């Protein structure tokens, strides 16, 4: 019987292997900086949101003496906890 398929040839392709290695290298080289950047952006957004909320609370305190009294009382209660003993 005659064999029409010549199986002595390799199915691996050097170009495909190189491309896979380059893709893995690029993925590892890009992933860490992108992760750090996304963490920095998330921290910036959280700080910005917190600052905005603080500003709104301060504007409300300027308009309402009860809110200002609450803030003042909270600051006085928290002050002894922030004293450093040397």
Biopython code that builds the backbone (N, CA, C, O; Angstrom):
import numpy as np
from Bio.PDB.StructureBuilder import StructureBuilder

atoms = [
    (1, "UNK", "N", (0.832, -1.165, 0.000)),
    (1, "UNK", "CA", (0.000, 0.000, 0.000)),
    (1, "UNK", "C", (0.880, 1.232, 0.000)),
    (1, "UNK", "O", (1.954, 1.245, 0.602)),
    (2, "UNK", "N", (0.431, 2.233, -0.658)),
    (2, "UNK", "CA", (1.205, 3.452, -0.815)),
    (2, "UNK", "C", (0.776, 4.477, 0.241)),
    (2, "UNK", "O", (-0.411, 4.669, 0.505)),
    (3, "UNK", "N", (1.772, 5.119, 0.828)),
    (3, "UNK", "CA", (1.480, 6.159, 1.820)),
    (3, "UNK", "C", (1.582, 7.511, 1.142)),
    (3, "UNK", "O", (2.626, 7.871, 0.598)),
    (4, "UNK", "N", (0.500, 8.246, 1.181)),
    (4, "UNK", "CA", (0.491, 9.568, 0.568)),
    (4, "UNK", "C", (0.901, 10.677, 1.543)),
    (4, "UNK", "O", (1.180, 11.801, 1.124)),
    (5, "UNK", "N", (0.936, 10.368, 2.806)),
    (5, "UNK", "CA", (1.286, 11.366, 3.809)),
    (5, "UNK", "C", (2.729, 11.154, 4.212)),
    (5, "UNK", "O", (3.124, 10.058, 4.609)),
    (6, "UNK", "N", (3.513, 12.214, 4.105)),
    (6, "UNK", "CA", (4.911, 12.153, 4.495)),
    (6, "UNK", "C", (5.024, 12.729, 5.908)),
    (6, "UNK", "O", (5.020, 13.947, 6.084)),
    (7, "UNK", "N", (5.121, 11.881, 6.881)),
    (7, "UNK", "CA", (5.125, 12.341, 8.262)),
    (7, "UNK", "C", (6.520, 12.557, 8.833)),
    (7, "UNK", "O", (6.671, 12.655, 10.051)),
    (8, "UNK", "N", (7.525, 12.633, 8.001)),
    (8, "UNK", "CA", (8.855, 12.902, 8.509)),
    (8, "UNK", "C", (9.072, 14.400, 8.728)),
    (8, "UNK", "O", (10.116, 14.794, 9.248)),
    (9, "UNK", "N", (8.111, 15.243, 8.342)),
    (9, "UNK", "CA", (8.233, 16.679, 8.525)),
    (9, "UNK", "C", (7.660, 17.075, 9.884)),
    (9, "UNK", "O", (6.713, 16.472, 10.388)),
    (10, "UNK", "N", (8.256, 18.087, 10.440)),
    (10, "UNK", "CA", (7.816, 18.571, 11.751)),
    (10, "UNK", "C", (6.609, 19.500, 11.597)),
    (10, "UNK", "O", (6.512, 20.259, 10.633)),
    (11, "UNK", "N", (5.711, 19.427, 12.546)),
    (11, "UNK", "CA", (4.563, 20.325, 12.551)),
    (11, "UNK", "C", (4.843, 21.604, 13.340)),
    (11, "UNK", "O", (4.030, 22.528, 13.342)),
    (12, "UNK", "N", (5.989, 21.653, 14.003)),
    (12, "UNK", "CA", (6.370, 22.845, 14.746)),
    (12, "UNK", "C", (6.931, 23.890, 13.790)),
    (12, "UNK", "O", (7.597, 23.568, 12.806)),
    (13, "UNK", "N", (6.650, 25.122, 14.100)),
    (13, "UNK", "CA", (7.134, 26.208, 13.268)),
    (13, "UNK", "C", (7.932, 27.155, 14.154)),
    (13, "UNK", "O", (7.419, 27.647, 15.159)),
    (14, "UNK", "N", (9.184, 27.411, 13.786)),
    (14, "UNK", "CA", (10.056, 28.254, 14.602)),
    (14, "UNK", "C", (9.490, 29.667, 14.773)),
    (14, "UNK", "O", (9.631, 30.261, 15.842)),
    (15, "UNK", "N", (8.871, 30.194, 13.760)),
    (15, "UNK", "CA", (8.293, 31.528, 13.841)),
    (15, "UNK", "C", (7.175, 31.587, 14.874)),
    (15, "UNK", "O", (7.056, 32.566, 15.610)),
    (16, "UNK", "N", (6.367, 30.551, 14.928)),
    (16, "UNK", "CA", (5.277, 30.513, 15.899)),
    (16, "UNK", "C", (5.829, 30.409, 17.311)),
    (16, "UNK", "O", (5.289, 31.023, 18.231)),
    (17, "UNK", "N", (6.891, 29.645, 17.498)),
    (17, "UNK", "CA", (7.516, 29.544, 18.815)),
    (17, "UNK", "C", (8.089, 30.881, 19.259)),
    (17, "UNK", "O", (7.925, 31.284, 20.411)),
    (18, "UNK", "N", (8.764, 31.569, 18.338)),
    (18, "UNK", "CA", (9.311, 32.883, 18.668)),
    (18, "UNK", "C", (8.204, 33.873, 18.989)),
    (18, "UNK", "O", (8.331, 34.659, 19.928)),
    (19, "UNK", "N", (7.138, 33.846, 18.233)),
    (19, "UNK", "CA", (6.019, 34.760, 18.477)),
    (19, "UNK", "C", (5.400, 34.498, 19.852)),
    (19, "UNK", "O", (5.029, 35.433, 20.560)),
    (20, "UNK", "N", (5.294, 33.242, 20.216)),
    (20, "UNK", "CA", (4.726, 32.908, 21.532)),
    (20, "UNK", "C", (5.640, 33.397, 22.651)),
    (20, "UNK", "O", (5.161, 33.900, 23.668)),
    (21, "UNK", "N", (6.948, 33.255, 22.473)),
    (21, "UNK", "CA", (7.892, 33.736, 23.489)),
    (21, "UNK", "C", (7.846, 35.255, 23.606)),
    (21, "UNK", "O", (7.891, 35.795, 24.712)),
    (22, "UNK", "N", (7.759, 35.939, 22.484)),
    (22, "UNK", "CA", (7.683, 37.402, 22.506)),
    (22, "UNK", "C", (6.386, 37.838, 23.182)),
    (22, "UNK", "O", (6.387, 38.785, 23.968)),
    (23, "UNK", "N", (5.299, 37.166, 22.889)),
    (23, "UNK", "CA", (4.016, 37.521, 23.497)),
    (23, "UNK", "C", (4.066, 37.345, 25.009)),
    (23, "UNK", "O", (3.550, 38.189, 25.741)),
    (24, "UNK", "N", (4.675, 36.269, 25.487)),
    (24, "UNK", "CA", (4.800, 36.060, 26.937)),
    (24, "UNK", "C", (5.677, 37.135, 27.559)),
    (24, "UNK", "O", (5.374, 37.630, 28.645)),
    (25, "UNK", "N", (6.762, 37.501, 26.884)),
    (25, "UNK", "CA", (7.669, 38.519, 27.400)),
    (25, "UNK", "C", (6.978, 39.873, 27.475)),
    (25, "UNK", "O", (7.100, 40.582, 28.474)),
    (26, "UNK", "N", (6.261, 40.230, 26.431)),
    (26, "UNK", "CA", (5.552, 41.511, 26.410)),
    (26, "UNK", "C", (4.470, 41.524, 27.481)),
    (26, "UNK", "O", (4.278, 42.533, 28.160)),
    (27, "UNK", "N", (3.773, 40.421, 27.633)),
    (27, "UNK", "CA", (2.706, 40.345, 28.637)),
    (27, "UNK", "C", (3.272, 40.577, 30.028)),
    (27, "UNK", "O", (2.702, 41.347, 30.801)),
    (28, "UNK", "N", (4.376, 39.932, 30.363)),
    (28, "UNK", "CA", (4.949, 40.102, 31.695)),
    (28, "UNK", "C", (5.572, 41.489, 31.859)),
    (28, "UNK", "O", (5.578, 42.036, 32.961)),
    (29, "UNK", "N", (6.089, 42.055, 30.787)),
    (29, "UNK", "CA", (6.723, 43.375, 30.875)),
    (29, "UNK", "C", (5.688, 44.489, 30.994)),
    (29, "UNK", "O", (5.982, 45.542, 31.559)),
    (30, "UNK", "N", (4.500, 44.277, 30.478)),
    (30, "UNK", "CA", (3.478, 45.316, 30.466)),
    (30, "UNK", "C", (2.506, 45.172, 31.634)),
    (30, "UNK", "O", (1.956, 46.169, 32.101)),
    (31, "UNK", "N", (2.288, 43.966, 32.104)),
    (31, "UNK", "CA", (1.254, 43.712, 33.114)),
    (31, "UNK", "C", (1.539, 44.442, 34.429)),
    (31, "UNK", "O", (0.641, 45.079, 34.980)),
    (32, "UNK", "N", (2.745, 44.363, 34.932)),
    (32, "UNK", "CA", (3.066, 44.979, 36.228)),
    (32, "UNK", "C", (2.926, 46.503, 36.193)),
    (32, "UNK", "O", (2.299, 47.058, 37.096)),
    (33, "UNK", "N", (3.472, 47.204, 35.205)),
    (33, "UNK", "CA", (3.281, 48.658, 35.174)),
    (33, "UNK", "C", (1.814, 49.064, 35.018)),
    (33, "UNK", "O", (1.382, 50.055, 35.607)),
    (34, "UNK", "N", (1.049, 48.313, 34.235)),
    (34, "UNK", "CA", (-0.368, 48.629, 34.096)),
    (34, "UNK", "C", (-1.119, 48.411, 35.400)),
    (34, "UNK", "O", (-2.017, 49.182, 35.741)),
    (35, "UNK", "N", (-0.756, 47.367, 36.127)),
    (35, "UNK", "CA", (-1.382, 47.104, 37.420)),
    (35, "UNK", "C", (-1.077, 48.244, 38.387)),
    (35, "UNK", "O", (-1.968, 48.719, 39.091)),
    (36, "UNK", "N", (0.188, 48.685, 38.422)),
    (36, "UNK", "CA", (0.559, 49.794, 39.309)),
    (36, "UNK", "C", (-0.154, 51.079, 38.916)),
    (36, "UNK", "O", (-0.596, 51.837, 39.779)),
    (37, "UNK", "N", (-0.264, 51.323, 37.632)),
    (37, "UNK", "CA", (-0.954, 52.520, 37.159)),
    (37, "UNK", "C", (-2.421, 52.490, 37.558)),
    (37, "UNK", "O", (-2.960, 53.503, 38.004)),
    (38, "UNK", "N", (-3.067, 51.353, 37.406)),
    (38, "UNK", "CA", (-4.477, 51.268, 37.780)),
    (38, "UNK", "C", (-4.660, 51.449, 39.284)),
    (38, "UNK", "O", (-5.661, 52.023, 39.714)),
    (39, "UNK", "N", (-3.717, 50.972, 40.088)),
    (39, "UNK", "CA", (-3.801, 51.165, 41.538)),
    (39, "UNK", "C", (-3.630, 52.638, 41.889)),
    (39, "UNK", "O", (-4.323, 53.147, 42.770)),
    (40, "UNK", "N", (-2.720, 53.326, 41.215)),
    (40, "UNK", "CA", (-2.521, 54.758, 41.459)),
    (40, "UNK", "C", (-3.754, 55.559, 41.070)),
    (40, "UNK", "O", (-4.149, 56.488, 41.775)),
    (41, "UNK", "N", (-4.358, 55.194, 39.948)),
    (41, "UNK", "CA", (-5.559, 55.898, 39.508)),
    (41, "UNK", "C", (-6.691, 55.677, 40.503)),
    (41, "UNK", "O", (-7.419, 56.614, 40.834)),
    (42, "UNK", "N", (-6.844, 54.445, 40.980)),
    (42, "UNK", "CA", (-7.891, 54.156, 41.962)),
    (42, "UNK", "C", (-7.656, 54.932, 43.253)),
    (42, "UNK", "O", (-8.607, 55.439, 43.848)),
    (43, "UNK", "N", (-6.406, 55.031, 43.693)),
    (43, "UNK", "CA", (-6.095, 55.792, 44.909)),
    (43, "UNK", "C", (-6.376, 57.272, 44.701)),
    (43, "UNK", "O", (-6.908, 57.932, 45.593)),
    (44, "UNK", "N", (-6.025, 57.797, 43.536)),
    (44, "UNK", "CA", (-6.289, 59.203, 43.236)),
    (44, "UNK", "C", (-7.780, 59.496, 43.235)),
    (44, "UNK", "O", (-8.218, 60.513, 43.774)),
    (45, "UNK", "N", (-8.556, 58.614, 42.633)),
    (45, "UNK", "CA", (-10.009, 58.804, 42.586)),
    (45, "UNK", "C", (-10.586, 58.769, 43.996)),
    (45, "UNK", "O", (-11.450, 59.578, 44.335)),
    (46, "UNK", "N", (-10.111, 57.836, 44.819)),
    (46, "UNK", "CA", (-10.607, 57.752, 46.199)),
    (46, "UNK", "C", (-10.251, 59.010, 46.990)),
    (46, "UNK", "O", (-11.085, 59.530, 47.731)),
    (47, "UNK", "N", (-9.025, 59.502, 46.841)),
    (47, "UNK", "CA", (-8.618, 60.732, 47.532)),
    (47, "UNK", "C", (-9.426, 61.926, 47.048)),
    (47, "UNK", "O", (-9.829, 62.772, 47.846)),
    (48, "UNK", "N", (-9.663, 61.996, 45.756)),
    (48, "UNK", "CA", (-10.433, 63.094, 45.189)),
    (48, "UNK", "C", (-11.865, 63.066, 45.705)),
    (48, "UNK", "O", (-12.431, 64.104, 46.050)),
    (49, "UNK", "N", (-12.444, 61.876, 45.757)),
    (49, "UNK", "CA", (-13.809, 61.744, 46.259)),
    (49, "UNK", "C", (-13.871, 62.135, 47.732)),
    (49, "UNK", "O", (-14.806, 62.814, 48.156)),
    (50, "UNK", "N", (-12.890, 61.713, 48.506)),
    (50, "UNK", "CA", (-12.854, 62.045, 49.926)),
    (50, "UNK", "C", (-12.704, 63.556, 50.123)),
    (50, "UNK", "O", (-13.368, 64.140, 50.979)),
    (51, "UNK", "N", (-11.846, 64.179, 49.344)),
    (51, "UNK", "CA", (-11.656, 65.623, 49.451)),
    (51, "UNK", "C", (-12.931, 66.370, 49.079)),
    (51, "UNK", "O", (-13.267, 67.381, 49.697)),
    (52, "UNK", "N", (-13.632, 65.877, 48.080)),
    (52, "UNK", "CA", (-14.884, 66.498, 47.676)),
    (52, "UNK", "C", (-15.932, 66.387, 48.783)),
    (52, "UNK", "O", (-16.657, 67.342, 49.061)),
    (53, "UNK", "N", (-16.005, 65.219, 49.409)),
    (53, "UNK", "CA", (-16.948, 65.038, 50.506)),
    (53, "UNK", "C", (-16.584, 65.917, 51.703)),
    (53, "UNK", "O", (-17.466, 66.476, 52.356)),
    (54, "UNK", "N", (-15.284, 66.040, 51.992)),
    (54, "UNK", "CA", (-14.845, 66.918, 53.076)),
    (54, "UNK", "C", (-15.226, 68.368, 52.796)),
    (54, "UNK", "O", (-15.669, 69.087, 53.692)),
    (55, "UNK", "N", (-15.051, 68.790, 51.552)),
    (55, "UNK", "CA", (-15.393, 70.161, 51.177)),
    (55, "UNK", "C", (-16.897, 70.404, 51.344)),
    (55, "UNK", "O", (-17.303, 71.452, 51.847)),
    (56, "UNK", "N", (-17.723, 69.440, 50.922)),
    (56, "UNK", "CA", (-19.174, 69.586, 51.082)),
    (56, "UNK", "C", (-19.557, 69.665, 52.559)),
    (56, "UNK", "O", (-20.403, 70.474, 52.939)),
    (57, "UNK", "N", (-18.938, 68.832, 53.389)),
    (57, "UNK", "CA", (-19.231, 68.853, 54.819)),
    (57, "UNK", "C", (-18.823, 70.196, 55.435)),
    (57, "UNK", "O", (-19.543, 70.743, 56.270)),
    (58, "UNK", "N", (-17.673, 70.719, 55.021)),
    (58, "UNK", "CA", (-17.214, 72.001, 55.555)),
    (58, "UNK", "C", (-18.162, 73.123, 55.138)),
    (58, "UNK", "O", (-18.476, 73.993, 55.949)),
    (59, "UNK", "N", (-18.620, 73.116, 53.892)),
    (59, "UNK", "CA", (-19.577, 74.130, 53.435)),
    (59, "UNK", "C", (-20.878, 74.033, 54.235)),
    (59, "UNK", "O", (-21.478, 75.053, 54.573)),
    (60, "UNK", "N", (-21.311, 72.810, 54.535)),
    (60, "UNK", "CA", (-22.514, 72.629, 55.335)),
    (60, "UNK", "C", (-22.282, 73.125, 56.767)),
    (60, "UNK", "O", (-23.176, 73.720, 57.370)),
    (61, "UNK", "N", (-21.090, 72.883, 57.307)),
    (61, "UNK", "CA", (-20.771, 73.322, 58.666)),
    (61, "UNK", "C", (-20.730, 74.840, 58.761)),
    (61, "UNK", "O", (-21.103, 75.407, 59.788)),
    (62, "UNK", "N", (-20.287, 75.496, 57.712)),
    (62, "UNK", "CA", (-20.271, 76.964, 57.717)),
    (62, "UNK", "C", (-21.682, 77.541, 57.720)),
    (62, "UNK", "O", (-21.919, 78.642, 58.217)),
    (63, "UNK", "N", (-22.608, 76.782, 57.158)),
    (63, "UNK", "CA", (-23.984, 77.260, 57.087)),
    (63, "UNK", "C", (-24.812, 76.839, 58.296)),
    (63, "UNK", "O", (-25.820, 77.479, 58.597)),
    (64, "UNK", "N", (-24.410, 75.776, 58.998)),
    (64, "UNK", "CA", (-25.213, 75.250, 60.103)),
    (64, "UNK", "C", (-24.319, 75.087, 61.337)),
    (64, "UNK", "O", (-23.372, 74.300, 61.327)),
    (65, "UNK", "N", (-24.628, 75.831, 62.387)),
    (65, "UNK", "CA", (-23.799, 75.802, 63.598)),
    (65, "UNK", "C", (-23.818, 74.439, 64.282)),
    (65, "UNK", "O", (-22.851, 74.070, 64.947)),
    (66, "UNK", "N", (-24.905, 73.690, 64.128)),
    (66, "UNK", "CA", (-24.974, 72.364, 64.761)),
    (66, "UNK", "C", (-23.953, 71.409, 64.154)),
    (66, "UNK", "O", (-23.331, 70.617, 64.862)),
    (67, "UNK", "N", (-23.787, 71.490, 62.841)),
    (67, "UNK", "CA", (-22.798, 70.632, 62.170)),
    (67, "UNK", "C", (-21.396, 71.029, 62.612)),
    (67, "UNK", "O", (-20.552, 70.167, 62.858)),
    (68, "UNK", "N", (-21.148, 72.330, 62.714)),
    (68, "UNK", "CA", (-19.838, 72.808, 63.160)),
    (68, "UNK", "C", (-19.563, 72.336, 64.586)),
    (68, "UNK", "O", (-18.434, 71.959, 64.899)),
    (69, "UNK", "N", (-20.575, 72.351, 65.453)),
    (69, "UNK", "CA", (-20.402, 71.885, 66.827)),
    (69, "UNK", "C", (-20.081, 70.389, 66.857)),
    (69, "UNK", "O", (-19.250, 69.944, 67.650)),
    (70, "UNK", "N", (-20.738, 69.621, 65.996)),
    (70, "UNK", "CA", (-20.451, 68.183, 65.923)),
    (70, "UNK", "C", (-19.016, 67.935, 65.480)),
    (70, "UNK", "O", (-18.327, 67.080, 66.037)),
    (71, "UNK", "N", (-18.573, 68.673, 64.492)),
    (71, "UNK", "CA", (-17.199, 68.510, 64.003)),
    (71, "UNK", "C", (-16.206, 68.898, 65.094)),
    (71, "UNK", "O", (-15.221, 68.197, 65.328)),
    (72, "UNK", "N", (-16.476, 70.025, 65.761)),
    (72, "UNK", "CA", (-15.589, 70.483, 66.829)),
    (72, "UNK", "C", (-15.508, 69.455, 67.953)),
    (72, "UNK", "O", (-14.422, 69.161, 68.454)),
    (73, "UNK", "N", (-16.653, 68.910, 68.347)),
    (73, "UNK", "CA", (-16.689, 67.913, 69.413)),
    (73, "UNK", "C", (-15.906, 66.646, 68.998)),
    (73, "UNK", "O", (-15.158, 66.078, 69.793)),
    (74, "UNK", "N", (-16.091, 66.237, 67.781)),
    (74, "UNK", "CA", (-15.386, 65.039, 67.295)),
    (74, "UNK", "C", (-13.879, 65.265, 67.270)),
    (74, "UNK", "O", (-13.105, 64.363, 67.589)),
    (75, "UNK", "N", (-13.467, 66.468, 66.891)),
    (75, "UNK", "CA", (-12.033, 66.769, 66.853)),
    (75, "UNK", "C", (-11.440, 66.805, 68.258)),
    (75, "UNK", "O", (-10.311, 66.362, 68.469)),
    (76, "UNK", "N", (-12.201, 67.333, 69.224)),
    (76, "UNK", "CA", (-11.713, 67.397, 70.602)),
    (76, "UNK", "C", (-11.628, 66.010, 71.227)),
    (76, "UNK", "O", (-10.720, 65.743, 72.014)),
    (77, "UNK", "N", (-12.555, 65.131, 70.889)),
    (77, "UNK", "CA", (-12.535, 63.766, 71.426)),
    (77, "UNK", "C", (-11.397, 62.955, 70.830)),
    (77, "UNK", "O", (-10.842, 62.087, 71.502)),
    (78, "UNK", "N", (-11.040, 63.223, 69.580)),
    (78, "UNK", "CA", (-9.972, 62.478, 68.925)),
    (78, "UNK", "C", (-8.595, 63.013, 69.226)),
    (78, "UNK", "O", (-7.602, 62.331, 68.968)),
    (79, "UNK", "N", (-8.503, 64.226, 69.771)),
    (79, "UNK", "CA", (-7.203, 64.854, 70.025)),
    (79, "UNK", "C", (-6.348, 64.082, 71.026)),
    (79, "UNK", "O", (-5.158, 63.911, 70.762)),
    (80, "UNK", "N", (-6.876, 63.600, 72.167)),
    (80, "UNK", "CA", (-5.998, 62.882, 73.097)),
    (80, "UNK", "C", (-5.393, 61.607, 72.502)),
    (80, "UNK", "O", (-4.335, 61.159, 72.945)),
    (81, "UNK", "N", (-6.042, 61.035, 71.525)),
    (81, "UNK", "CA", (-5.521, 59.815, 70.908)),
    (81, "UNK", "C", (-4.333, 60.096, 69.984)),
    (81, "UNK", "O", (-3.576, 59.182, 69.657)),
    (82, "UNK", "N", (-4.168, 61.333, 69.569)),
    (82, "UNK", "CA", (-3.103, 61.673, 68.626)),
    (82, "UNK", "C", (-1.875, 62.265, 69.311)),
    (82, "UNK", "O", (-0.953, 62.717, 68.633)),
    (83, "UNK", "N", (-1.849, 62.268, 70.635)),
    (83, "UNK", "CA", (-0.714, 62.800, 71.364)),
    (83, "UNK", "C", (0.418, 61.783, 71.343)),
    (83, "UNK", "O", (0.221, 60.614, 71.673)),
    (84, "UNK", "N", (1.578, 62.225, 70.961)),
    (84, "UNK", "CA", (2.745, 61.336, 70.927)),
    (84, "UNK", "C", (3.497, 61.445, 72.254)),
    (84, "UNK", "O", (3.790, 62.547, 72.719)),
    (85, "UNK", "N", (3.796, 60.330, 72.841)),
    (85, "UNK", "CA", (4.539, 60.308, 74.097)),
    (85, "UNK", "C", (5.991, 59.965, 73.790)),
    (85, "UNK", "O", (6.293, 58.899, 73.253)),
    (86, "UNK", "N", (6.869, 60.875, 74.136)),
    (86, "UNK", "CA", (8.291, 60.657, 73.862)),
    (86, "UNK", "C", (9.029, 60.349, 75.124)),
    (86, "UNK", "O", (10.241, 60.134, 75.095)),
]
sb = StructureBuilder()
sb.init_structure("model")
sb.init_model(0)
sb.init_chain("A")
sb.init_seg("    ")
for serial, (resi, resn, name, xyz) in enumerate(atoms, 1):
    if name == "N":
        sb.init_residue(resn, " ", resi, " ")
    sb.init_atom(name, np.array(xyz, "f"), 0.0, 1.0, " ", f" {name:<3s}", serial, name[0])
structure = sb.get_structure()
